[in-house]
Amino acid sequence: MAIVQRLNVSSVMSAIKVVGIVHKNGILMLDAAMLPLTWGVGSRSQIVQPLAIAVIGGVTGSMVLSLLLKPVLFYLLCKHRL
């Protein structure tokens, strides 16, 4: 397994955990940066607020797919491959 060797871990599950932790941090930082825009404070808030809400919804949806669905599929593919 190339990803297991590249990350210097012993198993596929360890590789999934390492990648998940790194990936989760970036997504949560983006969500945290967009939160003040959803509060609607300041000038032009009526324009930016719906966009910020849509971005947070999209990023949260992609986080669910990235951190739950992809690792499960990767694990199943690796399990059947060996």
N, C-alpha and C positions, 0 to 999 in steps of 0.2 A: 504494500500500500504506500503510495507516494506521499500522501498527506501525513500519514503516521510517521514516516521517516523524516519528512521535512520539519515537522514540529517537535521532533525528538521526544515522542511519547510512546508508551508501551502498547496501547490498544486503540481501537477505533473510538470507543466511548471517551477516552481521555482526549483524543483529538477533537471530538465534537464539543466537549466541555470547554476546552481552551478557545476554540474558534467562537463559540457562543458568547463567552464572557467578553472577548474583544469586540465582537460585533454589537453586542447589547449596549456597551458604553457609548459608542458613537450615535446610535439611534436615540438613546435617552438624552444625550446632550442636545441633539437637534430639537427634540420635543420641549425640553426645558427652555431653549432659546426662543421658541415660538410662543410660549405661554403668555408673556406680557402683551403680545399683539392681540390675543383673544379677549383681553379685558376691555378693549375699546376706549382707552384713555388717550387723549391728545388729538391733535388735528389730523384730519383724514382717516380717523379710526373707522368710519363707516365703510371705507373702501378696503382697508387692510384686514379688518376683522373676519369677514367671510373667507378670505383667502387663507388666513392663518388657521382657521378651523378646518378647512378642507385639507391643508397640508398636514396638520396633526393627525387627522383621521387616516389619511393615506399612509403616513409614516407608521402609525400604530398598526394598521392592517398589514403592512409589509413586515413589521417586526414579528407579528404572529406567524406569518408564513416563513420568515427567515429563521426564527429561533425554535419553532415547533415542527413545522411540516418538513422542511429540508433535512434537518438532522435525522428524523425518523426514516425518511426515504433513503438517505445516505447509509444509515445503519443497516436497513433491510437489504439494500443492494450489496453492501460489503459482506453481509452475513451469507447471502446466497452465492456470492462469487467465490468464497473460500471453500 
